[in-house]
Amino acid sequence: MQKKLHIKKGDTVMVITGESKSQKGRVLEVDRDKNRALVEGVNLVSKHTKPNAKAPQGGIIKKEAPVHISNLMLIDPASGKPTRIGKKLNEKDKLVRYSKKSGEEIK
């Protein structure tokens, strides 16, 4: 059974600890098995590549590496600041995520 996570693909998040601390970015991919997320422009690593069809020149390419989910916090859409996430039932009896800071529902 896969775990429910507080972060989904497409969310805007902030890194709260580690080498990329206080950087913001959009989540490109979430790996539920390893509890990691790939965030756009965060945790860049240098990858050495041979020349191929995609990179005819080859050389060193900067690429995003996955960040552990516990090091990420969702950005509140209302205030633009990092917030904790809660889950509650809305009017249509559907479970939705909401911001603990502003109380607003997160789409």
C-alpha angles and dihedrals in degrees: 000000000000121000124244110243131201092228129066135185110281096028120131109235141178125219107235100187142014134046094321094048117164094011117134129210148143120270110246099178139002124210106201095184094058097030091236136130133201109227123195112251094357130113095010117193130187114246121193111219135187117229111276140151093282095045107024091178095048116195132118118342126189110229136173117253123204119269123210113257092233089064093058132081126189117244112237108240091214101049103018091232128117114271142179119249130235131182125224141157116263128209092281092054091251122139109242136174119245137186114254090207101052100014090230123143116252116224 
